[in-house]
Amino acid sequence: MRWSRTYIDKNKKWKRLLQRIEAMELNLEDNPNIVFDHAAWLISTVTKTILIDYKYELKWDENLSKLLKNTLELNLWNYEAITESEKESIKKIINWLVTIVQSIWELRNKSWYISHWQDIFSEDSLPILSKTVLKATDIVVWFLLQVESELNSIKIKHRIFYIDNQDFNNWFDENNDNIIFWETVLIPSEVLFNTDIEAYKMELNSYLI
């Protein structure tokens, strides 16, 4: 999953995903059914994390396709630069991705059901299926992370992370003096983030505009 790995290497917030990615890559040939389960987990976890960042109230009956669609629409439709004509193309891309995710979910459920009725000599799914799911998951996860990163609106996000905004933090620290408290040196951006998150958001949003 080269695309997703490249993004995660630059955005440590998502580093926990690497464990599942590695598990998928290790089981492509010997245990394809595990790949389907990890793929569903990855997409589910990424979508839920993004939605919760926006204070979206998750519903217990939302399936993987619904989570994906809600996540993409939440980010894309809040991006003011998108024109009406581009929206039609974006809808087609979303529907295409939803179809892919629905297929992954069906493979996952089918393999999970079958595995409970297998003996030690039963055959797993074909490796070609697990390889296809790996590639498809890489596209979906990368696209979700990229859209969330490039098109998110700081103003409407409920939850943000200090580590996600290193360029802004460095700029803010360069333009503000360190705070000296007794013999302890406090970093301006960290102080602002930890004491007044709304003021931090406002400064960050101004920096990004």
C-alpha positions in Angstrom: 0.0 0.0 0.0 2.6 2.5 -1.2 0.3 5.6 -1.5 -1.1 5.2 2.0 2.3 4.5 3.5 3.8 7.6 1.9 1.0 9.8 3.4 1.3 8.2 6.8 5.0 8.6 6.9 4.5 12.4 6.7 1.5 12.5 9.1 2.2 10.6 12.3 -1.3 11.0 13.6 -2.2 8.0 11.4 0.8 5.7 12.2 -1.4 3.1 14.0 -2.8 2.2 10.6 0.6 0.8 9.6 0.1 -2.3 11.8 -3.0 -3.3 9.7 -1.3 -2.4 6.5 1.7 -4.7 7.3 -0.7 -7.5 8.3 -2.5 -7.2 4.9 0.8 -7.3 3.0 2.1 -10.3 4.9 -1.0 -12.4 4.4 -1.6 -11.8 0.7 -0.6 -15.3 -0.4 -1.0 -17.5 2.7 -4.2 -16.1 4.3 -6.2 -14.0 1.8 -9.3 -13.9 4.0 -7.5 -11.9 6.7 -6.7 -9.3 4.1 -10.4 -8.6 3.6 -11.0 -8.1 7.3 -8.1 -5.7 7.7 -9.2 -3.8 4.6 -12.6 -3.2 6.1 -11.1 -2.2 9.5 -8.8 0.3 7.8 -11.6 2.0 5.8 -13.9 2.0 8.8 -11.3 3.4 11.2 -10.2 6.2 8.9 -13.8 7.3 8.1 -14.9 7.2 11.8 -11.8 9.2 12.9 -12.5 11.9 10.3 -16.2 12.1 11.1 -15.6 12.3 14.9 -13.1 15.1 14.2 -16.0 17.0 12.7 -18.3 16.1 15.7 -20.4 13.9 13.4 -22.7 11.7 15.4 -22.1 8.1 14.4 -25.1 5.8 14.1 -24.8 2.1 15.0 -26.4 0.9 11.8 -24.1 2.8 9.4 -22.4 0.3 7.1 -19.0 0.8 5.5 -20.4 2.3 2.3 -22.4 4.9 4.2 -19.5 5.8 6.4 -17.4 6.4 3.3 -20.0 8.5 1.5 -20.7 10.6 4.6 -17.0 11.3 5.1 -16.3 12.3 1.5 -19.4 14.5 1.3 -18.7 16.2 4.6 -15.2 17.2 3.4 -15.9 17.9 -0.3 -19.1 19.9 0.0 -17.6 22.2 2.6 -14.8 23.1 0.1 -15.9 26.5 -1.3 -13.6 26.3 -4.4 -15.6 23.4 -5.9 -17.8 24.5 -8.8 -21.2 23.1 -9.7 -19.8 21.3 -12.7 -17.1 19.8 -10.6 -19.6 18.5 -8.1 -21.2 16.3 -10.8 -17.8 14.7 -11.5 -17.1 14.3 -7.8 -20.4 12.5 -7.2 -19.4 10.0 -9.8 -16.0 9.5 -8.1 -17.8 9.0 -4.7 -20.2 6.5 -6.2 -17.3 4.6 -7.8 -15.5 4.5 -4.4 -18.6 3.4 -2.6 -19.1 0.5 -5.0 -15.5 -0.6 -4.4 -15.9 -0.4 -0.6 -19.2 -2.3 -0.8 -17.5 -5.1 -2.7 -14.7 -5.2 -0.1 -17.3 -5.4 2.7 -19.2 -8.2 1.0 -15.9 -10.2 0.5 -15.1 -9.6 4.2 -18.5 -10.9 5.3 -18.5 -13.9 3.0 -14.9 -14.9 4.0 -15.8 -14.4 7.7 -18.9 -16.7 7.4 -17.0 -19.3 5.4 -14.1 -19.4 7.8 -16.4 -20.6 10.6 -17.3 -23.7 8.6 -13.8 -24.6 7.4 -11.6 -27.5 8.4 -7.8 -27.3 8.3 -7.8 -28.5 4.6 -10.3 -26.0 3.3 -9.1 -23.5 0.7 -8.9 -19.8 1.3 -10.1 -17.2 -1.3 -7.9 -16.8 -4.3 -4.8 -14.6 -3.7 -5.7 -12.5 -6.8 -8.7 -11.3 -4.8 -6.6 -10.3 -1.8 -4.1 -8.5 -4.1 -7.0 -6.6 -5.8 -8.5 -5.7 -2.4 -5.1 -4.5 -1.2 -4.7 -2.1 -4.2 -8.3 -0.9 -3.9 -7.9 -0.2 -0.2 -4.7 1.7 -0.9 -6.6 4.0 -3.3 -9.6 4.5 -0.9 -7.5 5.1 2.2 -5.1 7.5 0.4 -8.0 9.4 -1.1 -9.7 9.8 2.2 -6.6 11.0 4.0 -5.7 13.3 1.1 -9.1 14.9 0.9 -9.3 15.4 4.7 -5.8 17.0 4.7 -6.2 19.3 1.7 -9.9 20.3 1.9 -10.7 20.3 5.5 -12.1 23.4 7.1 -10.5 24.3 10.5 -13.5 26.4 11.3 -15.9 23.5 11.4 -13.6 20.8 12.8 -14.4 19.8 16.3 -11.2 18.0 17.0 -7.7 19.0 15.7 -4.3 17.7 16.7 -1.2 19.8 17.4 1.1 17.4 15.6 -0.9 17.8 12.3 0.1 21.5 12.0 3.9 21.6 12.3 4.3 24.3 9.6 1.9 26.6 11.4 3.4 25.8 14.8 6.9 26.7 13.6 5.7 29.9 12.0 3.8 30.9 15.1 6.8 30.2 17.3 9.1 32.2 15.1 6.8 35.2 15.4 6.2 35.0 19.1 8.6 35.0 22.0 9.0 32.0 24.2 7.3 32.2 27.6 9.6 31.8 30.6 8.0 30.4 33.7 10.6 30.2 36.5 13.2 28.1 34.8 10.9 26.5 32.3 10.7 27.6 28.7 7.2 27.2 27.2 6.7 27.1 23.4 4.1 29.7 22.3 2.2 27.4 19.9 1.9 24.7 22.5 0.7 27.1 25.2 -2.0 28.5 22.8 -3.1 25.0 21.8 -3.3 23.7 25.3 -5.0 26.8 26.9 -7.3 28.2 24.2 -8.0 25.8 21.4 -10.5 28.1 19.7 -7.9 30.9 19.5 -5.5 28.4 18.1 -8.0 27.4 15.5 -8.6 31.0 14.5 -4.8 31.7 14.1 -4.4 28.5 12.2 -7.3 29.3 9.9 -5.8 32.7 9.2 -2.5 31.2 8.4 -4.0 28.7 6.0 -6.0 31.3 4.0 
